[in-house]
Amino acid sequence: MVSAAALERRRLQNLPLAQSSDQPVHPAYLDSLTQKGFTVTAVSKWLNAAVVTANPAQVKSLEQSSFVRELKPITGYFKPTQTSTPYKPLYVSKALTQLKPEAILAAGLTGRGVKVGVIDAGFFEAPKKAGLQPIFENGRLKAFRDFVNPALSQTYHKRETYMDSHGTDVLLCLAGSDPGARVLSGFASEADFYLARTDQGNRESRVEEEYFVRALEWMDSLGVRLVNSSLGYGTGFDKPEENYRPEQMDGSSYIARAVQMAVEHKGMMLVIAAGNDGNNKKWQVVNTPADAAGVLTVGATDFSTWSKQGYSSIGPTFLPYLKPDVVCFAASGTSFSAPVIAGLAACLLEANPSLTPQQLTDIIQKSSHLYPFGNNYVGYGVPDAGKALELTQSLVSPDQVHAVIPVTGSMFSFKTDSVRGIQENGGIVLYRKASQTKVMSQQKLSSRLKKIVVNRLPGETHTTVQVGPKVMELVWQ
């Protein structure tokens, strides 16, 4: 109803008395919003619009709705907001717990709308896993291609080798969510997935690198934004002459150049497992393509102290960039730490789809507990999902809270009485280094210590001291 005063104002200004904008918003439109789970907080008949609160995933859903012509953010930008019914799992995997997932869960971020590729050895019986059934039942498996044996494409019930379930386990760490049991093992439970099998478990040949690159190009053609792979190549090929040498892990291999191109020229984010050769005296460094510049290389830590798992490969000291980039807990291989971080990356892309691979890598690095004191054992450390989400929203670097302490002499000591949350934030670990990034050894200390004494080792130039949330970088003079 238009008031008489309003009609008079229009008459005096020679405006039409009857206007389409006087009509109320159609009830069917409001009902459609309600049926999609939105709470309408305001309605404008002038704009024929309704106001709702929506996170980025819900924004994508609205954009695809036939009854919505246009979306406009009132705040000037869309940002993650808590949904009305956030998923509250009863059990969250230890790796996700280590990353402090509360902010991601509260924001309702699940990787929804993000195209995620997984290049692995096989996905045997993936649809039968309780944590993966929603992906298949809800149509979020968009494509699957077997580059090893094309005849097996689109099948999950045939098994050629014992490794054919490896990709299934990786996918659980990336996107595993069992709503019935309320178990969450991966962040990206509602992403769209593109799967590729490029590795055959009963043989090792350089041809698998070709399959990998073909799979990457296939995913690029389908618009995939984020790719996880737990595959790596170094030694152990069936033909010894095909083996690499450790000094060749310099980002120059065929597969490394391809993944670097994917990042730098195709805008794809790649998360790659560091490898499991940390205890191999003949080969301790990361495999290729984890050595490539630009990819996010992920190692593995212990759960209680956040120190490097013995098996986790280290970064070559001759690289001009740091490897690995970050780490998180995995009990049995970096294959199962990389997809955890990839799942986090999917949620951050959902929160801010405009992020470039370089920006996203930078965010995850800066959110990690040792930043900026990275090393070739654990990179910048364990990411904090909440801090990463804050950086995703602001793209502003956090204030420097860790201290650089010049030390004259050969001994440094301090009390830990005032440091809280030591056990919950990685315990007490010393990284004894021969340079800013090259670790000579890591030393785990009891979290009950009230005083820490660091005696300089021969050749030691830097020592990173992690005391729970507090990190100090000792620079020996």
N, C-alpha and C positions, 0 to 999 in steps of 0.2 A: 504494500500500500504506500502510495506517494502522498505526502501531506499537501494541503492547499498552499502553504507557504512556499514549499519547494516548487510547485507548479507555477506560482506567481513569479518566483525568481527566474524560472526558465522563460516565462512569457516576456519579462522585461528585457532579457538578454537575447531575445529572438532565437531561443533554442527549441528544438522539437519537444512537445509536451509528452508524447508517447515515445519511450525508448526501450529497446530490447533489454538493456541492462537493468531495467526495473523488475524483470521477471526473477522469481526466486530460483536458486540452484535446484536442478531436478533431483527429486528424492532417489531416483534409481542410481544416479551417480554417487550419491553419498552412501547408499546401500552397498554399492560395489566396493567402495573403499573399506567399509566396515567388514565385508566378507573376506577381504584380503588381510584382515588383522590390524588395520590402522585405526587409531583414535583421532577423529576429526576435532581439532581444537578451535577452529574458527572457519567461517564461511563468508565469502564475498559474492553477493549477487552482481555487483558492478563488474567484477572480473570473471564471473562464472567459475569460481575457484573455491577450493577447500584447502585448509592448512593442516598438515600432519607432520609428525616427527618421523624422520626416516634416516636409517644408516645407508651407506653406499650400496649395499646389496639390495636393500628395499627400493632405492632409487632406480636401480637397473630394472627391477620387477615392474615398477610403475611406468618406466619408459616403454616397456614392451606391451603395456595394456592398451587395448583398443579404445577404451573410453577416456584416455588421457591424451590431450593434444600437446601439452607443453608442461615442463617442470621449471620452476624458478626457485632457487634457494633464497629464503628471506634473509639469512645471515650473511649472504655474499659468498658463501661456500658451503658445500655439503661436508659434514664431518660425522665420524662414528658417534652414535648415541646409544645408550642402553635400550635394548628392546624391552617390550612389556613382559616377555617371558623368556629371559636369557636361559640358555642351556646350562644346567647345573649338574655335571656328572658326579656320581658317587666316587668314582676312582679315576684319577688322572695319572698317566704314566710318569715314571720317575724323571724321564728326560724333559717332559713338559713342565713338571713341577720345578725342576732346576731353573727353568727360564722364567719363572714367576708369571704364570699365564692369566692372573686375575683380571688385568685390564683388557686383555683380548676377549676373554669370556664375557665380561661385563658389557663390552661394546657390541656383543653379538657378532663378532667377526669370525667368519668360517671359510674365507676364501671364495665366497659366492660370486659367480660371474667371472672369475679369473681362469684363464685357460692354462692348465698345467700339464706339461709333458713329463713322462717317466721313461727313460731309456735304461733297460735292464736285461737280465738273463731269461726272464719268463714270469708268467703270472698264473701258474698252475692253480686251479681251483679257487681263484680269487673270489668269484661270486658266492662261494659257499661260506666264506669267512663272515662271522656275524658283524664284525666291525666294518666290513666293506660292502655288505649287502645293500645299504641305502644308496651307494653310488650306482649300482647296477639297476636297482628297482626304480630309482627316480630319474633314470635317463641321463646321469651325469658322466657316464662313460661314452664319450663322443666318437672315438675311433681307436682301433687297435690294428697294428700291422706287425707281422713277423718277417723280419728281414733275413733271418737265418734259414727258415723253411716257410716260404710264402703259403704253402698248402695248409699250414696250421693257423693262418690268420682267422680271427673271429672265433677261435675255439679255446677253451680253458680246461678241457677234460683230458687232453693228451699230454703225456709227459715223455720227453726224449731223454733228459738227464736229471740227475739229482738236484741240479741247480735251478730247475725250472720253476721252483716256488720262491726263489730269491726275490723276484720282483713283487710277489704277493706280500712278503714280509716287509719290504721297503714301503709299499703302498700303505700298509697298516701304520707305519711310523709317520707317514705324511698326512694321512686322511682318515685313519681308523676311528670310527665312532659307532658304538653299539647303543642305540637309544633304549633298547629293552633293558639291558643290564646297566645302562648309564655309565659306560666305560668310554673314556676318551684317550686315544693313543696318538692322535695326530691333529694338528691345528686346522688343516684345510679340508674339513669334512664335507663342504658343500661346493668345492671347486669343480670345474669341468675338466675331465681327464682324457689325455691322448697317450696311449701306451705303445711302446715299441720294444720288441725283442730283437736284440742285436748280438747277443753273446751266447755261445753254446757251451754248456758246462763241461762237456767231456773232451773238449779240445781247446787249444789256445793258438790262434793264428792272427797274423796282422790283418787278414781280410775283415776281421771283426771291427777294426777301426773304420774301414770303409763303410760297413753297415751302419756304424754309429753316425758317421757324417751324413749318410743318406737319410737316416731317421731324423736328424736335426733339420735338414733341408725340408723334409716332408712336414715336420711340425711347424716350421716357419711358414710354409705355404698355407697352413690352416690357421694361422694367426695366434699360435701359442706364445704366451708372454714369458712363462717361467718353466724351466726344465730342470729336473733332478736326475742325476745319474750316480750310481754307486759303482760304476765300472772304472777300471783303471788298468793301464798296460805299462809293464816295465820289463820284467823277466819272467821265466817260466813258460815260454812259448814251446810248442811241440818241436819246432826246428830251432835249435840253439842259435843258429846264425841270425834269427829274427830278434833275439833278445836285445834290448836297449842296454846302455851303460848308464850308471847313475849320473854322470856328468851331462848326459843328453836330456835330462829332465830340466830343460831351460826354456820351455815354451815354444820350441821350434819344430816339434813333431807335426805330422800331417793332421792328426786329430786335434792337437792343441791349437794349431793355426785356425782350424775350422771353428772351434768354440770361441776363440778370441774374435773372429769375424762376426759370429752370431751376436756377441755382446756389443762390439763397437760399431757395427754397421747395420745390424738387423734389429737392434733394440731388445734382444732377448736376454733375460736374466738366467744364468746357469749356476746351479749349486752342485758341486762335485765332491765326492768323498775323497779324503786324503790318501787312503790306503792303509794296509795293515802290516807294514814291514818294519815297524819301529824296533822290533827285537831282532831283526835280521842284520847281523853284523856286516854282511856283504852288500846289503841294500837297505838302508834305513829311510831313504827319502821318499817323498810323494811320487806316485805314478802319474803318467800323462793320461788324461788332460788336466789333472789337478794342478799341474805346473803352469798352466796358461795364465797370462796376464788378464785381469778383468773378471775371471770367474771367481765365485765365492767358494773357496776350498774349506772343507769342514773336517776337523779331527775329532778325537774322542777323549773324554775325561773320565776320571773316577767320579763317583757320585758325592762322596763325603768331603773330599778335599779339592776338587776341581783341578787336580793336577793331571798331566798327560797319562792316559792309559799306556802301558808299556808297548802294546802292539801298534799304537797310532803312529803313522809315519810322520817324520819331521820335514821341515822345509829345507831345501838346499841353500847353503849359505852363499852361493855364488849368484843367486838371483838378485836383481835390482829391486825387487818387491817382496813383500812378506808372504810366506806360506807356512802353515795354513792361515786362513783369515780369522776363523773363530772355531770354537769347539762346543760340544755338549756331551752329556752322558750317553754312553752306549756300552753295554756289557760285553758284546761279542763282535764288534767290528764297526768301522767308520761308515759302513753301508747303512747303518741304522742310526747314525747321528746326523748325516747330511739331510735325509728327508724330514727330520724334525725341524731343522732350520729352513728348509724349503717351504714347509707348511707355514711357518711364521712369516716368511717372505710373501706368501700368497695372501695372508691376512692383511699385511701392510699395503699390498697392491690394491686390495679391496678398499682399504681406507683412503688411499690416495692413488688412483689409477694413472695419474700423470707422471709418476716417478720413473726416472730412467734407471737402467741397470746400475750405472755408476752411483746415482743417488741412493738407491736401495742398499747397495753394498756398503756405502759410506755410513748409512744409518745403522745397519746391523753391527758394523765394526765399532762405531762410537757408543753404542748401547752396551758394549761388552765390558766385563768387570775389570780388566787390566788396562783398558784404553787410557792413555796413548802408548803405554809401555808394552808393545807387542813383542813376541819372540817366536822363534822357529819351532817351538814345541807345541804351544797352544794358541798361537796367533794373538789376537786381542782378548781372548778369553771367552767366557760364557755370556751370550747376549741376555739382556733383561728385556722381556717382551713389553713391559710397561714403558720403559724408557724409549724403546724403539718406536712405539706408537706415538709418544709425545713428539719425537723427532720427525715422524712422518707427517704430523699435523703442522709443525712449525718450520721444519727444515733449518732450525737454528741449533748450532752446536751447543752442548751443555757446558756450563761453567767448569773450569778445571778444578777438580776436588782432590786429585792425587798429588803428592808432593815429590819434588826432586830435591834430594839432599846430598850435597857434596860432602864427602867424608875424607878427612885427612888422617893418615895412619892406616892401620890394618885391622881395626876393630870398631864395631858400632853396636850399641845396645839401647834398648828402650823398654818401657813398661807397657803392658797391654790392658791394664786395669779398666780403662775407660772405653775400651772397644767392645761394643755389643754385637750380638748376632754373628759371632765368629763361625759357629758350627753351621748356621743356616746359609752362610754366604761363602762357602768354599774352604773353611778352615784356615790353617796357617801353612803357607808354602813359600819357599825361597827358590827363585830361579837365579842360579849363579851363572853369569854370562861373560864370555870373552870379548864381546862387543855389545852394542846396543840391542842386538837381536839374537845373537848366537848363544844358545844355552850350552853350558858345559855340563851341568847336572841340575836336577830339581831335588829339593829337599823338603819332605813333609814333616811338620812338627806337631806336637800335641796341642790341641785347642785349649788345654787347661793351663798352658804356660802363662805366667804373669810377667815374665821378663824374657826378652829375646836377645841373645848375643850373636852377632854375625862376625865371624873371623874371616878376613879376606883370604881367598885361595890364590895360589900362584897362577898368574895370568888372568885373574878376574878383574874386569874393568867396570862392570855394572852388576848390580843385584836388585832384582825386583822382589820386594817383600810384600806378600799378600797376607793380611791379617783380617780375615773375613771381608767386610765391605771396605776396609781401609787398605790402600795400596801406596807403597813408597818406592821410589826409584833411588837407590844408593849409587852415587857416581864416585868411584874411588880415585882419589887425587894422587 
